[in-house]
Structures are given as C-alpha cells and as structure tokens.
Amino acid sequence: MNKKILGKRMASWLALAGAAALSGCAGLTGGPSATSSSPVYRCEQGLQFTVRFVNDTAVLKGARGDDVLLRDAGGQGAQTVYSNPRLRAEFGMGTGAREAVLQYLQQPLVARCVRD
C-alpha cells in the first residue's frame, strides 16, 4: 500500500478516535444531571449522585466517580444494601424509603442522602 493512502487512513482513524473521545467527555459535568432518568440523591458534605438498579447491582454516578455495587445480604423491610471494596450503600431508609447512607470504606466518610 502506498504511504500517502496509509497516511490518509491513519489521519481518518485518529480523527474518528478523537471525536469519539470528545463525545464521551461531553456528558461529564462533575455530577449527575437532574434531567437524567435515574433518581438523584443529595447528601451531606455536598455530595450528589444518581443510581440505577440493574439485576443485583446498583450503578452510582457522581462527582467522586462511578461505582458498581453488588447486592449484599442485610437490610430490613424495604432496605437494600450494596457494596464494593470502596463503598457501601444502604437504600430504602427513612420515612417513605427515600433516604440512603453511603459509607466510603477507604476514607472515614459516612454521608446521609435524600432522593429528590
């Protein structure tokens, strides 16, 4: 293959990869959007996140990054508990089951949260 054609193909692939990277970053705003279909939780210490429950996992997205938590045994009644090595989350707490508690395991941080 001729070097000129190879160079054009390489440039096309790099442009495509750059566009894909930029489109992926376009949705990152440092926190969840209030217009997302997932419920928004607002917590102490200014934390906020969205959560999406899929099978036996909870996918949290927020300013501290994304976390995929697996369902644990525990919780009473409507309460459910999810965790990974970094974070433990309890949902369905409080009046109307609208509260959650996040416990960051690698830091001494526990945040109480309320669903909007």
Backbone as JSON Lines, residues from 0, in Angstrom:
{"i":0,"aa":"M","n":[0.85,-1.17,0.0],"ca":[0.0,0.0,0.0],"c":[0.9,1.24,0.0]}
{"i":1,"aa":"N","n":[0.51,2.21,-0.67],"ca":[1.29,3.43,-0.83],"c":[1.23,4.25,0.47]}
{"i":2,"aa":"K","n":[2.31,4.95,0.77],"ca":[2.43,5.69,2.05],"c":[1.43,6.83,2.15]}
{"i":3,"aa":"K","n":[1.08,7.42,1.02],"ca":[0.13,8.54,1.01],"c":[-1.26,8.06,1.45]}
{"i":4,"aa":"I","n":[-1.71,6.92,0.9],"ca":[-3.02,6.37,1.26],"c":[-3.01,5.92,2.72]}
{"i":5,"aa":"L","n":[-1.92,5.27,3.14],"ca":[-1.8,4.83,4.53],"c":[-1.86,6.02,5.49]}
{"i":6,"aa":"G","n":[-1.2,7.11,5.13],"ca":[-1.22,8.32,5.95],"c":[-2.62,8.91,6.06]}
{"i":7,"aa":"K","n":[-3.38,8.9,4.96],"ca":[-4.75,9.42,4.99],"c":[-5.65,8.55,5.85]}
{"i":8,"aa":"R","n":[-5.47,7.23,5.74],"ca":[-6.28,6.32,6.57],"c":[-5.96,6.51,8.05]}
{"i":9,"aa":"M","n":[-4.67,6.65,8.36],"ca":[-4.26,6.86,9.75],"c":[-4.86,8.16,10.29]}
{"i":10,"aa":"A","n":[-4.83,9.22,9.47],"ca":[-5.4,10.5,9.9],"c":[-6.91,10.37,10.12]}
{"i":11,"aa":"S","n":[-7.58,9.62,9.26],"ca":[-9.03,9.41,9.42],"c":[-9.34,8.68,10.72]}
{"i":12,"aa":"W","n":[-8.57,7.62,11.01],"ca":[-8.77,6.86,12.24],"c":[-8.51,7.71,13.47]}
{"i":13,"aa":"L","n":[-7.47,8.54,13.43],"ca":[-7.16,9.41,14.57],"c":[-8.26,10.45,14.77]}
{"i":14,"aa":"A","n":[-8.78,11.01,13.68],"ca":[-9.87,11.98,13.79],"c":[-11.12,11.32,14.37]}
{"i":15,"aa":"L","n":[-11.42,10.1,13.93],"ca":[-12.57,9.36,14.45],"c":[-12.4,9.05,15.93]}
{"i":16,"aa":"A","n":[-11.22,8.62,16.33],"ca":[-10.95,8.31,17.74],"c":[-11.06,9.57,18.59]}
{"i":17,"aa":"G","n":[-10.55,10.69,18.09],"ca":[-10.65,11.96,18.82],"c":[-12.09,12.4,19.0]}
{"i":18,"aa":"A","n":[-12.9,12.26,17.94],"ca":[-14.31,12.64,18.03],"c":[-15.05,11.75,19.03]}
{"i":19,"aa":"A","n":[-14.73,10.47,19.03],"ca":[-15.37,9.55,19.98],"c":[-14.99,9.91,21.41]}
{"i":20,"aa":"A","n":[-13.73,10.24,21.63],"ca":[-13.28,10.62,22.98],"c":[-13.96,11.89,23.44]}
{"i":21,"aa":"L","n":[-14.08,12.87,22.55],"ca":[-14.74,14.12,22.94],"c":[-16.23,13.92,23.2]}
{"i":22,"aa":"S","n":[-16.89,13.1,22.41],"ca":[-18.31,12.87,22.64],"c":[-18.53,12.15,23.96]}
{"i":23,"aa":"G","n":[-17.6,11.28,24.35],"ca":[-17.7,10.6,25.64],"c":[-17.53,11.53,26.8]}
{"i":24,"aa":"C","n":[-16.7,12.56,26.64],"ca":[-16.46,13.53,27.71],"c":[-17.54,14.58,27.79]}
{"i":25,"aa":"A","n":[-18.35,14.73,26.76],"ca":[-19.34,15.8,26.73],"c":[-20.35,15.67,27.86]}
{"i":26,"aa":"G","n":[-20.65,14.45,28.3],"ca":[-21.63,14.26,29.36],"c":[-21.07,14.4,30.76]}
{"i":27,"aa":"L","n":[-19.75,14.59,30.92],"ca":[-19.16,14.68,32.24],"c":[-19.21,16.11,32.75]}
{"i":28,"aa":"T","n":[-20.01,16.33,33.8],"ca":[-20.15,17.68,34.34],"c":[-19.74,17.74,35.8]}
{"i":29,"aa":"G","n":[-19.19,16.69,36.32],"ca":[-18.79,16.69,37.72],"c":[-19.87,16.21,38.66]}
{"i":30,"aa":"G","n":[-21.03,15.88,38.14],"ca":[-22.11,15.4,38.97],"c":[-23.26,14.97,38.1]}
{"i":31,"aa":"P","n":[-24.26,14.36,38.68],"ca":[-25.37,13.86,37.89],"c":[-26.27,14.99,37.42]}
{"i":32,"aa":"S","n":[-26.94,14.78,36.34],"ca":[-27.87,15.76,35.79],"c":[-29.24,15.53,36.4]}
{"i":33,"aa":"A","n":[-29.92,16.61,36.71],"ca":[-31.27,16.49,37.28],"c":[-32.26,15.99,36.24]}
{"i":34,"aa":"T","n":[-31.89,16.04,34.95],"ca":[-32.8,15.59,33.91],"c":[-32.6,14.13,33.57]}
{"i":35,"aa":"S","n":[-31.66,13.45,34.2],"ca":[-31.44,12.04,33.9],"c":[-32.63,11.22,34.39]}
{"i":36,"aa":"S","n":[-32.8,10.03,33.81],"ca":[-33.94,9.2,34.18],"c":[-33.71,8.48,35.5]}
{"i":37,"aa":"S","n":[-32.47,8.43,35.97],"ca":[-32.16,7.79,37.25],"c":[-32.43,8.78,38.38]}
{"i":38,"aa":"P","n":[-32.87,8.28,39.54],"ca":[-33.13,9.18,40.66],"c":[-31.85,9.87,41.14]}
{"i":39,"aa":"V","n":[-32.0,11.11,41.55],"ca":[-30.89,11.91,42.07],"c":[-30.97,11.93,43.59]}
{"i":40,"aa":"Y","n":[-29.85,11.63,44.23],"ca":[-29.73,11.71,45.69],"c":[-28.82,12.87,46.03]}
{"i":41,"aa":"R","n":[-29.21,13.68,47.01],"ca":[-28.38,14.78,47.51],"c":[-28.0,14.44,48.94]}
{"i":42,"aa":"C","n":[-26.71,14.61,49.24],"ca":[-26.18,14.14,50.52],"c":[-25.5,15.26,51.3]}
{"i":43,"aa":"E","n":[-25.19,14.92,52.55],"ca":[-24.35,15.79,53.36],"c":[-23.0,15.95,52.67]}
{"i":44,"aa":"Q","n":[-22.23,16.91,53.1],"ca":[-20.9,17.19,52.55],"c":[-20.95,17.59,51.07]}
{"i":45,"aa":"G","n":[-22.13,18.01,50.58],"ca":[-22.27,18.47,49.21],"c":[-22.21,17.38,48.15]}
{"i":46,"aa":"L","n":[-22.29,16.11,48.54],"ca":[-22.27,15.02,47.57],"c":[-23.63,14.89,46.89]}
{"i":47,"aa":"Q","n":[-23.59,14.45,45.65],"ca":[-24.82,14.15,44.93],"c":[-24.5,13.07,43.91]}
{"i":48,"aa":"F","n":[-25.47,12.18,43.67],"ca":[-25.25,11.09,42.74],"c":[-26.57,10.59,42.18]}
{"i":49,"aa":"T","n":[-26.49,9.87,41.07],"ca":[-27.65,9.14,40.55],"c":[-27.38,7.66,40.77]}
{"i":50,"aa":"V","n":[-28.45,6.9,40.81],"ca":[-28.3,5.44,40.97],"c":[-29.25,4.76,39.99]}
{"i":51,"aa":"R","n":[-28.75,3.68,39.43],"ca":[-29.55,2.84,38.55],"c":[-29.4,1.42,39.05]}
{"i":52,"aa":"F","n":[-30.54,0.77,39.31],"ca":[-30.53,-0.6,39.82],"c":[-30.74,-1.56,38.64]}
{"i":53,"aa":"V","n":[-29.8,-2.48,38.47],"ca":[-29.87,-3.46,37.39],"c":[-29.59,-4.83,37.98]}
{"i":54,"aa":"N","n":[-30.57,-5.72,37.9],"ca":[-30.46,-7.06,38.49],"c":[-30.03,-6.93,39.95]}
{"i":55,"aa":"D","n":[-28.9,-7.49,40.34],"ca":[-28.44,-7.4,41.72],"c":[-27.28,-6.41,41.86]}
{"i":56,"aa":"T","n":[-27.31,-5.32,41.08],"ca":[-26.28,-4.29,41.18],"c":[-26.92,-2.92,41.29]}
{"i":57,"aa":"A","n":[-26.15,-1.99,41.84],"ca":[-26.51,-0.58,41.87],"c":[-25.35,0.17,41.22]}
{"i":58,"aa":"V","n":[-25.66,0.96,40.19],"ca":[-24.64,1.73,39.48],"c":[-24.79,3.19,39.92]}
{"i":59,"aa":"L","n":[-23.8,3.68,40.66],"ca":[-23.81,5.05,41.15],"c":[-22.91,5.91,40.28]}
{"i":60,"aa":"K","n":[-23.4,7.09,39.89],"ca":[-22.62,8.04,39.1],"c":[-22.66,9.38,39.82]}
{"i":61,"aa":"G","n":[-21.48,9.94,40.1],"ca":[-21.41,11.22,40.77],"c":[-20.05,11.85,40.63]}
{"i":62,"aa":"A","n":[-19.84,12.95,41.35],"ca":[-18.6,13.7,41.27],"c":[-17.39,12.9,41.76]}
{"i":63,"aa":"R","n":[-17.61,11.91,42.61],"ca":[-16.5,11.08,43.11],"c":[-16.21,9.9,42.19]}
{"i":64,"aa":"G","n":[-16.84,9.87,41.03],"ca":[-16.63,8.8,40.07],"c":[-17.81,7.86,40.01]}
{"i":65,"aa":"D","n":[-17.67,6.84,39.2],"ca":[-18.72,5.84,39.04],"c":[-18.38,4.61,39.88]}
{"i":66,"aa":"D","n":[-19.39,4.0,40.45],"ca":[-19.21,2.78,41.23],"c":[-20.27,1.78,40.86]}
{"i":67,"aa":"V","n":[-19.87,0.52,40.71],"ca":[-20.8,-0.58,40.52],"c":[-20.76,-1.39,41.81]}
{"i":68,"aa":"L","n":[-21.9,-1.44,42.48],"ca":[-22.0,-2.13,43.77],"c":[-22.83,-3.39,43.59]}
{"i":69,"aa":"L","n":[-22.43,-4.44,44.26],"ca":[-23.17,-5.71,44.24],"c":[-24.07,-5.8,45.46]}
{"i":70,"aa":"R","n":[-25.21,-6.42,45.29],"ca":[-26.16,-6.54,46.41],"c":[-25.6,-7.45,47.48]}
{"i":71,"aa":"D","n":[-25.74,-7.02,48.72],"ca":[-25.29,-7.78,49.89],"c":[-26.51,-8.28,50.65]}
{"i":72,"aa":"A","n":[-26.25,-9.23,51.5],"ca":[-27.29,-9.64,52.46],"c":[-27.41,-8.5,53.47]}
{"i":73,"aa":"G","n":[-28.54,-8.35,54.02],"ca":[-28.72,-7.3,55.01],"c":[-29.87,-6.4,54.62]}
{"i":74,"aa":"G","n":[-30.12,-5.43,55.44],"ca":[-31.26,-4.55,55.23],"c":[-32.51,-5.18,55.81]}
{"i":75,"aa":"Q","n":[-33.43,-4.33,56.2],"ca":[-34.68,-4.82,56.8],"c":[-35.84,-4.19,56.06]}
{"i":76,"aa":"G","n":[-36.86,-4.97,55.78],"ca":[-38.03,-4.44,55.08],"c":[-37.66,-3.97,53.69]}
{"i":77,"aa":"A","n":[-37.91,-2.69,53.42],"ca":[-37.64,-2.11,52.1],"c":[-36.17,-1.75,51.91]}
{"i":78,"aa":"Q","n":[-35.35,-1.9,52.96],"ca":[-33.93,-1.54,52.86],"c":[-33.15,-2.56,52.04]}
{"i":79,"aa":"T","n":[-32.24,-2.05,51.22],"ca":[-31.33,-2.91,50.47],"c":[-29.92,-2.39,50.67]}
{"i":80,"aa":"V","n":[-28.96,-3.31,50.65],"ca":[-27.56,-2.98,50.89],"c":[-26.74,-3.44,49.69]}
{"i":81,"aa":"Y","n":[-25.88,-2.56,49.2],"ca":[-24.98,-2.84,48.09],"c":[-23.58,-2.42,48.49]}
{"i":82,"aa":"S","n":[-22.55,-3.11,47.95],"ca":[-21.18,-2.71,48.3],"c":[-20.18,-3.17,47.26]}
{"i":83,"aa":"N","n":[-19.01,-2.56,47.34],"ca":[-17.81,-3.0,46.62],"c":[-16.65,-2.7,47.57]}
{"i":84,"aa":"P","n":[-15.4,-2.95,47.21],"ca":[-14.3,-2.7,48.15],"c":[-14.13,-1.24,48.56]}
{"i":85,"aa":"R","n":[-14.73,-0.31,47.82],"ca":[-14.56,1.13,48.09],"c":[-15.74,1.76,48.82]}
{"i":86,"aa":"L","n":[-16.95,1.2,48.62],"ca":[-18.16,1.89,49.06],"c":[-19.22,0.89,49.5]}
{"i":87,"aa":"R","n":[-19.98,1.27,50.53],"ca":[-21.16,0.52,50.98],"c":[-22.33,1.48,50.96]}
{"i":88,"aa":"A","n":[-23.44,1.08,50.36],"ca":[-24.62,1.94,50.26],"c":[-25.85,1.19,50.75]}
{"i":89,"aa":"E","n":[-26.64,1.89,51.55],"ca":[-27.91,1.35,52.05],"c":[-29.02,2.22,51.5]}
{"i":90,"aa":"F","n":[-29.98,1.63,50.81],"ca":[-31.11,2.35,50.22],"c":[-32.4,1.94,50.89]}
{"i":91,"aa":"G","n":[-33.44,2.78,50.72],"ca":[-34.77,2.45,51.25],"c":[-34.91,2.78,52.72]}
{"i":92,"aa":"M","n":[-34.14,3.72,53.21],"ca":[-34.19,4.08,54.62],"c":[-35.07,5.31,54.83]}
{"i":93,"aa":"G","n":[-35.43,5.55,56.09],"ca":[-36.17,6.76,56.45],"c":[-37.63,6.72,56.06]}
{"i":94,"aa":"T","n":[-38.29,7.84,56.32],"ca":[-39.71,7.98,56.01],"c":[-39.91,7.91,54.51]}
{"i":95,"aa":"G","n":[-40.78,7.06,54.07],"ca":[-41.06,6.92,52.64],"c":[-39.96,6.21,51.87]}
{"i":96,"aa":"A","n":[-39.01,5.63,52.56],"ca":[-37.9,4.89,51.95],"c":[-37.16,5.72,50.92]}
{"i":97,"aa":"R","n":[-37.03,7.05,51.16],"ca":[-36.36,7.97,50.24],"c":[-34.94,8.31,50.65]}
{"i":98,"aa":"E","n":[-34.45,7.71,51.71],"ca":[-33.12,8.04,52.21],"c":[-32.14,6.92,51.94]}
{"i":99,"aa":"A","n":[-30.87,7.32,51.89],"ca":[-29.78,6.35,51.7],"c":[-28.6,6.79,52.57]}
{"i":100,"aa":"V","n":[-27.73,5.84,52.85],"ca":[-26.49,6.13,53.58],"c":[-25.33,5.57,52.75]}
{"i":101,"aa":"L","n":[-24.35,6.42,52.48],"ca":[-23.14,5.99,51.79],"c":[-22.02,5.93,52.81]}
{"i":102,"aa":"Q","n":[-21.28,4.85,52.8],"ca":[-20.12,4.71,53.68],"c":[-18.91,4.4,52.8]}
{"i":103,"aa":"Y","n":[-18.01,5.39,52.68],"ca":[-16.77,5.19,51.92],"c":[-15.81,4.42,52.82]}
{"i":104,"aa":"L","n":[-15.42,3.23,52.4],"ca":[-14.67,2.31,53.26],"c":[-13.2,2.67,53.38]}
{"i":105,"aa":"Q","n":[-12.62,3.35,52.39],"ca":[-11.2,3.68,52.43],"c":[-10.96,5.05,53.05]}
{"i":106,"aa":"Q","n":[-12.02,5.75,53.37],"ca":[-11.93,7.07,54.0],"c":[-12.91,7.1,55.17]}
{"i":107,"aa":"P","n":[-12.65,7.89,56.14],"ca":[-13.62,7.98,57.25],"c":[-14.78,8.92,56.86]}
{"i":108,"aa":"L","n":[-15.63,8.48,55.92],"ca":[-16.72,9.32,55.45],"c":[-18.01,8.52,55.4]}
{"i":109,"aa":"V","n":[-19.03,9.02,56.09],"ca":[-20.38,8.47,56.02],"c":[-21.29,9.65,55.68]}
{"i":110,"aa":"A","n":[-22.08,9.49,54.62],"ca":[-22.97,10.57,54.18],"c":[-24.41,10.08,54.16]}
{"i":111,"aa":"R","n":[-25.29,10.87,54.73],"ca":[-26.72,10.59,54.7],"c":[-27.3,11.35,53.51]}
{"i":112,"aa":"C","n":[-28.16,10.67,52.75],"ca":[-28.65,11.23,51.48],"c":[-30.17,11.13,51.42]}
{"i":113,"aa":"V","n":[-30.77,12.01,50.59],"ca":[-32.21,12.02,50.36],"c":[-32.45,12.07,48.87]}
{"i":114,"aa":"R","n":[-33.37,11.24,48.39],"ca":[-33.74,11.22,46.97],"c":[-34.62,12.41,46.65]}
{"i":115,"aa":"D","n":[-34.34,13.08,45.54],"ca":[-35.18,14.2,45.08],"c":[-36.53,13.74,44.64]}
